[in-house]
Amino acid sequence: MTVLREIAPAKLNLALHVRGKLPDGRHSIETVFAFCTDGDVVTFRRPSHGVSTVENSGPFGTEIGPGNLISAAWGAMEQAAEIDSGAEFLLEKNLPVSAGLGGGSADAAAALRLITSAFSLDPEIAQRVAPELGSDVPACLLSLPMRGEGAGDVLTPIELSDLSGAPVLLVNPRVPLSTASVFAGWDGVDQGPLVDWREGRNDLEAPAIALVPQIGSVLAWLGTQSGAEFVRMSGSGATCFALFESEEARDAAADGVPREWWRLPTFLR
């Protein structure tokens, strides 16, 4: 039995500018993607029989339903590559659901990488399938620093080598947040292009805080931590993050995170 394993790294939006609407009704954005060293873990097993299954484990495994993106990724690749075999996936769900970390997209992307490796497929097949699964899946498939435009799926590599290995703390108030609801709350005002991510913004922070006021508390708390050099909400929330000057400063902050909040001390890739 073939057994392969992939980390599905947590995705961060260092900045996210909403510029308007696309012809297909999705929002036009400009964003900078970065990825952490930690996240969910997806394991692939190629069984002797032809059955395909997805099992969930981990702290948030019970929050994943049957219609998950790993199943969708397998179905799309099975058809695109004409795979005649079964597949068993085990998802260790370490990241909260609907949290602005691209969790489902990262899981699907990890599955695409696993399927490509297990069946010795041309990587271009996964690249073609990825946009069908979600706007963040193409970036998560690469899991490298990228500038995203369009709906976030038009990608350009970006140089962020100075951030590689940077200590980062992720904090979530343990409140799921619908991406569609947050985008629906955007005020429709184009505040301008994304030039420099440090000088940029996340245009979804205001509508996210309107839906989940605890996000404002998380951002304020992170901003008071010693050694925190940059604080922002990721994606459509509710997870916020802070980049720290040192691992020691990050760990000290992590130790002080209020017990009712979820936290993950990690590094940027």
C-alpha positions as CSV (number, residue, x, y, z in Angstrom):
1,M,0.0,0.0,0.0
2,T,1.4,3.4,-1.1
3,V,1.4,5.9,1.8
4,L,2.3,9.6,1.2
5,R,1.9,12.6,3.5
6,E,1.8,16.4,2.8
7,I,1.5,19.4,5.1
8,A,-1.2,21.8,4.0
9,P,0.4,25.1,5.2
10,A,-1.7,27.8,6.7
11,K,-2.1,30.7,4.3
12,L,-1.8,34.3,5.3
13,N,-2.8,37.4,3.4
14,L,-0.2,40.0,4.2
15,A,-2.5,42.6,2.6
16,L,-5.8,42.3,0.7
17,H,-7.3,45.2,-1.3
18,V,-10.8,44.8,-2.8
19,R,-10.9,46.7,-6.1
20,G,-14.4,45.9,-7.4
21,K,-16.3,43.1,-9.1
22,L,-15.3,40.7,-11.9
23,P,-17.7,39.9,-14.8
24,D,-18.5,36.6,-13.2
25,G,-19.7,38.3,-10.0
26,R,-16.7,37.4,-7.9
27,H,-14.8,40.3,-6.2
28,S,-11.6,41.6,-7.8
29,I,-8.8,41.7,-5.3
30,E,-5.1,42.4,-5.0
31,T,-3.3,40.4,-2.3
32,V,0.0,39.1,-1.2
33,F,0.1,35.4,-0.1
34,A,2.5,34.0,2.4
35,F,2.6,30.6,3.9
36,C,3.4,29.1,7.3
37,T,5.5,26.1,8.1
38,D,2.6,24.5,10.0
39,G,-1.0,23.6,9.1
40,D,-3.2,20.6,8.4
41,V,-1.7,17.3,7.4
42,V,-3.1,15.2,4.6
43,T,-2.2,11.5,4.2
44,F,-2.8,9.5,1.1
45,R,-3.1,5.7,0.9
46,R,-3.6,3.8,-2.3
47,P,-5.6,0.7,-1.3
48,S,-5.8,-2.6,-3.2
49,H,-9.6,-2.1,-3.7
50,G,-11.3,0.7,-5.7
51,V,-13.0,2.5,-2.9
52,S,-12.3,6.2,-2.2
53,T,-12.7,7.7,1.3
54,V,-11.8,10.7,3.3
55,E,-11.4,10.4,7.1
56,N,-11.0,13.3,9.5
57,S,-9.1,13.6,12.7
58,G,-7.4,16.4,14.7
59,P,-8.7,19.2,16.9
60,F,-11.2,20.4,14.3
61,G,-11.8,17.2,12.4
62,T,-15.4,16.9,13.6
63,E,-16.2,20.3,11.9
64,I,-15.5,18.9,8.4
65,G,-18.5,17.7,6.5
66,P,-18.7,15.0,3.7
67,G,-18.7,17.6,1.0
68,N,-15.1,18.6,1.7
69,L,-12.6,19.9,-0.9
70,I,-10.3,16.8,-0.6
71,S,-13.2,14.8,-2.1
72,A,-13.7,17.4,-4.8
73,A,-10.0,17.4,-5.6
74,W,-9.9,13.6,-5.9
75,G,-13.0,13.6,-8.1
76,A,-11.6,16.3,-10.4
77,M,-8.2,14.6,-10.7
78,E,-9.8,11.2,-11.2
79,Q,-11.7,12.6,-14.2
80,A,-9.0,14.8,-15.6
81,A,-6.2,12.2,-15.4
82,E,-8.6,9.2,-16.1
83,I,-7.4,7.5,-12.9
84,D,-8.7,3.9,-12.5
85,S,-8.0,3.3,-8.8
86,G,-9.2,3.9,-5.3
87,A,-7.8,6.4,-2.8
88,E,-8.0,6.8,0.9
89,F,-7.3,10.2,2.5
90,L,-6.8,11.1,6.2
91,L,-7.1,14.7,7.1
92,E,-5.5,15.8,10.4
93,K,-7.5,19.1,10.8
94,N,-5.3,21.3,13.0
95,L,-6.5,24.7,11.7
96,P,-9.9,26.1,12.6
97,V,-12.6,26.1,9.9
98,S,-13.8,29.2,8.1
99,A,-10.9,31.1,9.6
100,G,-9.2,33.1,6.8
101,L,-6.3,30.7,6.7
102,G,-7.2,28.9,3.4
103,G,-7.6,25.7,5.3
104,G,-10.0,23.9,2.9
105,S,-8.1,25.3,-0.1
106,A,-4.7,24.2,1.4
107,D,-6.2,20.7,2.1
108,A,-7.4,20.4,-1.5
109,A,-4.0,21.6,-2.8
110,A,-2.2,19.1,-0.6
111,A,-4.5,16.4,-2.0
112,L,-3.6,17.5,-5.6
113,R,0.1,17.3,-4.8
114,L,-0.3,13.8,-3.3
115,I,-2.4,12.5,-6.2
116,T,0.2,13.9,-8.7
117,S,3.0,12.1,-6.8
118,A,1.2,8.9,-6.2
119,F,0.1,8.4,-9.8
120,S,3.2,10.0,-11.4
121,L,1.1,12.6,-13.2
122,D,2.1,15.7,-15.1
123,P,1.9,18.6,-12.6
124,E,0.1,20.7,-15.2
125,I,-3.0,18.6,-14.6
126,A,-3.2,19.7,-11.0
127,Q,-2.5,23.3,-12.1
128,R,-5.5,23.1,-14.5
129,V,-7.8,21.6,-11.9
130,A,-6.8,23.9,-9.0
131,P,-8.9,27.0,-10.1
132,E,-12.0,24.9,-10.4
133,L,-11.8,24.0,-6.7
134,G,-11.5,27.6,-5.4
135,S,-9.8,31.0,-5.8
136,D,-7.2,30.3,-3.2
137,V,-6.3,26.7,-4.4
138,P,-3.8,27.8,-7.1
139,A,-1.8,29.8,-4.6
140,C,-2.0,27.0,-2.0
141,L,-0.9,24.4,-4.6
142,L,2.4,26.3,-4.9
143,S,2.5,27.4,-1.2
144,L,5.1,30.1,-2.1
145,P,5.0,33.9,-1.7
146,M,2.7,35.2,-4.5
147,R,0.9,38.3,-5.5
148,G,-2.7,37.4,-6.4
149,E,-5.0,39.4,-8.6
150,G,-8.3,38.7,-10.3
151,A,-10.2,36.7,-7.7
152,G,-6.8,35.8,-6.1
153,D,-6.1,33.1,-8.7
154,V,-4.0,35.2,-11.1
155,L,-0.6,34.7,-9.6
156,T,2.8,36.4,-9.9
157,P,5.8,35.3,-7.8
158,I,6.9,37.9,-5.3
159,E,10.3,38.2,-3.5
160,L,9.8,37.8,0.2
161,S,13.0,36.0,1.1
162,D,13.6,38.5,4.0
163,L,10.5,37.1,5.7
164,S,11.5,33.4,5.3
165,G,11.7,31.9,8.8
166,A,10.1,35.0,10.5
167,P,8.3,34.1,13.7
168,V,4.6,34.6,13.5
169,L,1.7,34.1,15.9
170,L,-1.8,33.2,14.6
171,V,-4.8,33.9,16.9
172,N,-8.4,33.2,16.3
173,P,-11.3,34.0,18.6
174,R,-12.9,30.6,17.8
175,V,-15.7,32.1,15.8
176,P,-16.3,30.8,12.3
177,L,-16.8,33.4,9.7
178,S,-18.4,33.0,6.3
179,T,-16.3,34.5,3.5
180,A,-19.4,35.3,1.4
181,S,-20.9,37.2,4.3
182,V,-17.7,39.3,4.8
183,F,-17.4,40.2,1.1
184,A,-21.1,41.1,1.1
185,G,-20.4,43.6,3.9
186,W,-17.6,45.3,1.9
187,D,-18.6,49.0,1.4
188,G,-17.9,48.9,-2.4
189,V,-15.4,51.7,-2.2
190,D,-12.1,51.1,-4.1
191,Q,-9.4,52.5,-1.7
192,G,-6.6,52.1,-4.3
193,P,-4.1,49.5,-5.5
194,L,-1.8,47.4,-3.5
195,V,1.8,48.6,-4.0
196,D,3.6,47.7,-0.8
197,W,2.1,45.1,1.5
198,R,3.4,46.7,4.7
199,E,1.8,50.0,3.7
200,G,-1.3,48.2,2.5
201,R,-4.4,47.1,4.3
202,N,-7.0,44.4,4.5
203,D,-10.2,45.9,3.2
204,L,-12.2,43.0,4.7
205,E,-11.3,43.8,8.3
206,A,-14.1,46.3,8.8
207,P,-17.0,44.1,7.5
208,A,-15.4,41.1,9.4
209,I,-15.3,43.1,12.7
210,A,-18.9,44.2,12.1
211,L,-19.9,40.5,12.0
212,V,-17.5,39.3,14.7
213,P,-16.5,42.1,17.1
214,Q,-14.0,39.8,18.8
215,I,-11.7,40.3,15.8
216,G,-11.1,43.9,16.9
217,S,-10.1,42.6,20.4
218,V,-7.7,40.1,18.9
219,L,-6.0,42.8,16.7
220,A,-5.8,45.2,19.7
221,W,-4.3,42.5,21.9
222,L,-1.7,41.5,19.3
223,G,-0.8,45.1,18.8
224,T,0.2,45.5,22.5
225,Q,2.6,42.5,22.6
226,S,6.3,43.1,23.1
227,G,8.2,42.4,19.9
228,A,5.2,42.4,17.6
229,E,6.3,44.3,14.4
230,F,3.3,43.8,12.1
231,V,-0.3,43.0,12.9
232,R,-3.2,42.3,10.5
233,M,-6.2,40.1,9.9
234,S,-5.8,37.3,7.3
235,G,-8.2,36.9,4.4
236,S,-11.8,37.3,5.4
237,G,-11.0,36.4,9.1
238,A,-11.5,35.7,11.8
239,T,-7.8,34.7,12.3
240,C,-5.3,37.5,12.9
241,F,-1.5,37.3,13.0
242,A,1.5,39.2,14.2
243,L,5.1,39.0,12.9
244,F,7.6,39.1,15.7
245,E,11.2,40.3,16.0
246,S,12.2,37.1,17.6
247,E,11.1,33.6,18.4
248,E,11.3,34.3,22.1
249,A,9.0,37.3,21.8
250,R,6.5,35.3,19.8
251,D,6.5,32.5,22.3
252,A,6.1,34.9,25.3
253,A,3.1,36.4,23.5
254,A,1.7,32.9,22.7
255,D,1.9,32.0,26.4
256,G,-0.3,35.0,27.2
257,V,-3.1,34.4,24.6
258,P,-6.4,34.3,26.4
259,R,-7.5,30.7,27.0
260,E,-10.8,31.1,25.0
261,W,-8.9,32.0,21.8
262,W,-7.1,29.5,19.5
263,R,-3.4,30.2,18.9
264,L,-0.6,28.8,16.7
265,P,3.0,29.9,17.1
266,T,4.8,29.1,13.8
267,F,7.1,30.5,11.2
268,L,6.8,31.8,7.6
269,R,8.1,29.5,5.0
